[in-house]
């Protein structure tokens, strides 16, 4: 998630690089009952989970971006 204020020089992002595929699968497992009540396709959700090794570099890139502004 990212945001930029319309009038002020305020920008931000939210991400969780510490959440690898195993952590996300565990979270999905813990929330399965609620997700099923909401009509979610559990197999479809689980099929989208994968590791994102790029996430480790996101914070560094964001810091570099902020320093340039």
Helices and strands as residue ranges (DSSP letters): E 2-4, E 11-13, H 21-37, H 42-47, H 55-68
